[in-house]
Amino acid sequence: MKPVIYGLSGLTITPDERAFFTSADPAGYILFKRNIVDRAQLRALTDDLRALSGRDDLPILIDQEGGRVARMGPPEWPAFPAGPAFDALYEIAPISAIEAARANAQAIALMLAEVGITVDCLPLLDVSQPDTTEAITSRALGSEPLRVGSMGRAIMDGLRAGGVVGVVKHMPGHGRAKVDTHYHLPTVTASDAELEIDLAPFRALGGAPMGMTSHIVFTAWDRERPATLSPIVVEEVIRKRIGFDGLLMTDDIDMKALSGTAGDKAAGAIAAGCDLVLDCWARMDEMEDIAGRLGDISARSQDRLDRAMATIADAAPQGEMAELIAKRDALLALA
């Protein structure tokens, strides 16, 4: 098995993709709007991916946060609110906000589990700052570490209750980035002491099954390399200071924050200590380059992957989506 998660080009697995995926045996897959029409089509696609891999516990990922980041949406599925809605409620009723976040995440998970999706790239634990890029503030849970961590934990619990693994992101924190990593490489010059604010929510959820890195240079730790490619940040900050021993995947390595070929970036991330590389765009030449540069997944990374997927292996999804949404909406109405 290769330590990589690949995207797909369309609504079904193409013959070329089927041949390549059979040979490369990636650790998992990630889905986008281009892969989705309705329940029947999406369930058929995820079933086909599981059959191709031969693994019932295959990680099939999606970014289903709510708000602007939602790959599944109306009219087939309901729209969900993004993080700031829960932050606004927390301002006046913290316990209600935590419960609303939990109910919302559980409803999302039930929607995903119904169509065979097993991993949601949620929650964001990034602590917003006054000058944080809008790419994060439009999605974040707030600017205070305690509330971000508290609602993040509720989201993780809700996802698991609904039968889906959550991914804490973007480690060790995206909240001080002033530019969008899809297009630019941010450099954060905050001191080590100041960055304790950013680490706090991740430390509170250090036992999470999966996490995702950020493509950001933190000069306090490594002046040359972004977190995704930095052994210092991965091993000393994420693994030791945060205490995270779950499965660590990269953010999409196609983002313009990273330079070099797809293979260079993938090899660099694994060498830095990441467990899996996330490559989203289904470009065959790039996928082949990555597969050619990566060896098999390490025993330690395989164990982390197995442990993460085992968290949803034995329990059926719980709850009714309509009831959970109604509960969430009643709580959010308080704000």
C-alpha positions in Angstrom: 0.0 0.0 0.0 1.3 3.5 -1.0 1.0 6.2 1.7 -1.1 8.5 -0.4 -4.8 9.5 -0.8 -5.8 10.2 -4.4 -8.7 12.1 -5.9 -10.8 10.8 -8.8 -11.5 12.6 -12.1 -15.3 12.0 -12.4 -18.4 10.2 -11.4 -17.0 6.7 -11.9 -13.6 5.2 -11.8 -12.2 5.4 -15.4 -10.4 2.4 -16.9 -7.1 4.2 -16.7 -7.7 5.0 -13.0 -8.8 1.5 -12.3 -5.6 0.0 -13.7 -3.4 2.6 -11.9 -5.2 2.3 -8.6 -5.0 -1.5 -8.7 -1.2 -1.2 -9.2 -0.5 1.6 -6.8 -2.9 0.5 -4.0 -3.3 3.9 -2.4 -4.2 4.2 1.3 -7.5 5.9 0.4 -9.4 8.4 -1.7 -10.9 11.9 -1.4 -14.1 13.0 -3.2 -15.1 16.4 -4.6 -18.2 18.0 -6.3 -16.9 16.6 -9.6 -17.4 13.1 -8.2 -21.0 13.6 -6.9 -24.5 13.7 -8.4 -26.9 12.0 -6.0 -27.2 9.3 -3.4 -27.4 6.3 -5.7 -24.4 7.4 -7.9 -22.3 8.3 -4.8 -23.0 5.1 -3.0 -22.2 3.1 -6.1 -18.8 4.9 -6.4 -17.8 4.4 -2.8 -18.8 0.7 -3.1 -16.7 0.4 -6.2 -13.7 1.9 -4.5 -14.0 -0.5 -1.6 -14.3 -3.4 -3.9 -11.3 -2.3 -5.9 -9.2 -1.9 -2.8 -10.4 -5.1 -1.1 -10.7 -3.2 2.2 -14.0 -2.7 4.1 -12.3 -0.1 6.2 -11.0 1.9 3.2 -10.7 5.6 4.1 -12.9 7.6 1.7 -12.5 11.3 2.6 -14.5 14.4 1.9 -14.3 18.1 2.9 -17.8 18.5 4.3 -17.5 21.4 6.7 -20.6 23.5 6.0 -20.8 27.0 4.5 -18.4 27.6 1.6 -16.7 24.2 2.0 -19.4 21.6 1.1 -19.0 19.0 -1.6 -22.5 17.6 -1.1 -25.4 20.1 -1.0 -28.9 21.1 -2.1 -31.1 19.9 -3.6 -30.0 16.4 -2.9 -28.7 17.1 0.6 -29.3 19.9 3.2 -26.9 22.8 3.6 -25.0 23.1 6.9 -23.7 26.1 8.7 -19.9 26.9 9.0 -17.9 27.4 12.2 -18.7 31.1 12.7 -22.4 30.3 13.4 -21.4 28.3 16.4 -18.8 30.8 17.5 -21.6 33.5 17.6 -23.8 31.3 19.8 -20.9 30.5 22.1 -20.6 34.2 22.8 -23.9 34.1 24.7 -24.5 30.5 25.5 -21.3 28.3 25.5 -23.0 25.0 26.5 -25.7 25.5 23.8 -23.0 26.2 21.2 -21.1 23.0 22.1 -24.3 21.0 21.8 -25.3 22.6 18.5 -21.8 21.8 17.1 -22.1 18.2 18.2 -25.6 17.8 16.8 -24.6 19.4 13.5 -21.5 17.2 13.1 -23.5 14.0 13.9 -26.1 15.0 11.2 -23.3 15.5 8.7 -21.8 12.1 9.6 -25.1 10.4 9.1 -25.4 12.0 5.7 -21.9 10.8 4.8 -22.2 7.3 6.2 -25.3 6.7 4.2 -23.3 7.0 1.0 -20.3 5.1 2.2 -18.0 8.0 3.1 -15.9 7.2 6.2 -13.7 10.3 6.9 -14.6 14.0 7.1 -11.9 16.6 7.1 -13.3 18.4 10.0 -13.0 20.2 12.5 -10.8 23.2 12.0 -8.9 24.0 15.2 -7.3 27.1 13.8 -7.5 30.1 16.2 -8.4 33.2 14.2 -6.4 36.5 14.6 -7.5 40.0 13.5 -5.6 39.7 10.2 -6.2 36.0 9.4 -7.0 35.2 5.8 -10.7 35.1 5.0 -10.1 31.6 3.7 -9.9 30.5 7.3 -12.0 33.1 9.2 -15.1 32.2 7.1 -14.8 28.6 8.4 -13.2 28.9 11.9 -14.7 28.3 15.3 -13.3 31.5 16.8 -10.4 33.5 18.2 -10.2 32.0 21.7 -8.4 28.7 22.1 -10.7 27.3 24.8 -13.9 27.7 22.8 -12.2 26.4 19.6 -11.0 23.3 21.5 -14.4 22.7 23.2 -16.4 23.0 20.0 -13.8 21.0 18.1 -14.1 18.2 20.6 -17.9 18.3 20.3 -17.6 18.0 16.5 -15.2 15.0 16.8 -17.7 13.3 19.1 -20.6 14.1 16.8 -18.8 12.7 13.7 -17.9 9.5 15.5 -21.5 9.0 16.8 -22.6 9.3 13.2 -20.1 6.7 12.0 -17.4 8.9 10.5 -13.8 9.6 11.5 -12.9 13.3 12.0 -9.6 15.0 11.0 -8.3 17.9 13.1 -6.7 20.6 11.0 -4.5 22.4 10.1 -1.7 21.4 12.4 0.1 23.2 14.1 -2.3 26.1 13.3 -3.5 28.1 10.3 -4.9 31.1 12.2 -1.9 33.4 11.7 -1.7 33.0 8.0 -2.5 36.3 6.2 -2.7 34.7 2.7 -4.5 31.7 1.3 -2.3 28.6 1.0 -4.1 27.6 -2.2 -2.2 30.4 -3.9 0.6 31.6 -1.7 3.1 30.4 1.0 2.4 32.2 4.3 5.3 33.0 6.7 4.3 33.3 10.4 6.9 35.3 12.5 5.1 34.9 15.8 7.4 33.8 18.7 7.4 30.4 20.2 5.6 31.7 23.3 2.9 33.4 21.1 2.3 30.2 19.2 1.2 28.5 22.4 -2.2 30.0 21.6 -2.3 28.2 18.2 -1.2 24.9 19.7 -3.7 24.8 22.6 -6.8 23.5 20.7 -4.7 20.8 19.0 -3.1 19.8 22.4 -6.6 19.5 23.9 -7.5 17.1 21.1 -4.1 15.4 20.9 -5.8 12.0 21.0 -7.7 12.6 17.8 -7.4 9.7 15.3 -6.4 11.8 12.3 -4.8 15.2 11.7 -3.8 17.4 8.8 -0.8 19.6 8.4 -0.6 23.3 7.2 1.6 24.6 4.4 3.0 27.4 6.5 6.5 28.5 7.4 6.8 29.2 11.2 10.1 31.0 11.6 10.1 30.3 15.4 10.6 26.6 14.5 11.9 26.2 11.0 12.8 29.3 8.8 13.2 27.3 5.6 10.5 24.8 5.3 6.7 24.8 5.7 5.2 22.6 8.4 4.2 19.9 5.9 7.8 19.5 4.8 9.6 20.2 8.1 10.8 17.3 10.3 11.2 19.9 13.1 7.6 20.9 13.0 6.2 17.4 12.5 8.4 15.6 15.1 9.1 18.3 17.7 5.9 20.3 17.6 3.1 18.1 16.3 4.3 14.8 17.7 6.0 15.9 20.9 4.6 19.3 22.1 1.1 18.7 20.9 1.3 15.0 21.8 -0.4 13.9 18.6 0.2 10.2 17.7 -2.7 9.8 15.3 -2.5 9.5 11.5 -1.0 12.7 10.1 -1.8 13.5 6.5 -0.7 16.6 4.5 -3.1 19.2 3.3 -3.4 19.0 -0.5 0.1 19.0 -1.9 -1.1 20.6 -5.1 -1.6 23.9 -3.3 0.6 26.7 -4.6 2.1 27.2 -1.1 4.4 24.3 -1.9 6.9 24.3 -4.8 8.4 21.5 -6.8 7.1 18.5 -8.6 4.3 16.4 -7.2 6.8 13.6 -6.5 9.2 15.9 -4.8 6.5 17.3 -2.5 5.2 13.9 -1.7 8.6 12.4 -0.9 9.5 15.4 1.2 6.3 15.2 3.3 6.9 11.5 4.0 10.5 12.2 4.8 9.4 14.9 7.2 7.3 12.4 9.2 3.8 12.7 7.7 2.0 9.4 7.4 0.1 10.1 4.2 0.2 12.5 1.3 -3.1 14.1 0.1 -3.2 14.6 -3.7 -6.6 15.8 -4.7 -6.7 16.6 -8.4 -6.6 13.2 -10.2 -4.0 14.2 -12.7 -2.6 10.9 -13.9 0.9 12.1 -14.6 1.2 13.6 -11.1 -0.3 10.5 -9.4 2.1 8.3 -11.3 5.0 10.6 -10.2 4.0 10.3 -6.6 3.6 6.6 -6.7 7.0 6.2 -8.3 8.6 8.3 -5.5 7.0 6.7 -2.5 7.8 3.3 -1.0 5.2 1.3 0.8 3.5 2.7 3.9 5.6 2.3 7.0 4.6 -0.1 9.8 4.0 2.8 12.2 1.9 4.7 9.7 -0.1 1.6 8.9 -0.8 1.1 12.6 -2.0 4.7 12.9 -4.3 4.2 9.9 -5.7 1.0 11.3 -6.3 2.6 14.8 -8.0 5.5 13.2 -10.4 3.5 11.1 -11.1 1.1 14.0 -12.7 4.0 15.9 -15.8 3.5 13.7 -15.6 -0.2 13.0 -17.8 -1.7 15.7 -20.6 0.8 16.2 -23.6 1.6 13.9 -24.3 5.2 13.2 -26.6 6.7 15.8 -29.4 9.2 15.6 -31.9 10.7 13.1 -30.6 13.4 10.8 -33.8 15.4 10.8 -34.0 15.5 14.6 -30.4 16.5 14.9 -30.8 19.3 12.5 -33.9 20.5 14.3 -32.0 20.5 17.6 -29.1 22.4 16.0 -31.4 25.0 14.5 -33.3 25.6 17.7 -30.0 26.2 19.5 -28.6 28.4 16.9 -31.8 30.5 16.9 -30.8 31.6 20.4 -28.1 33.8 18.8 
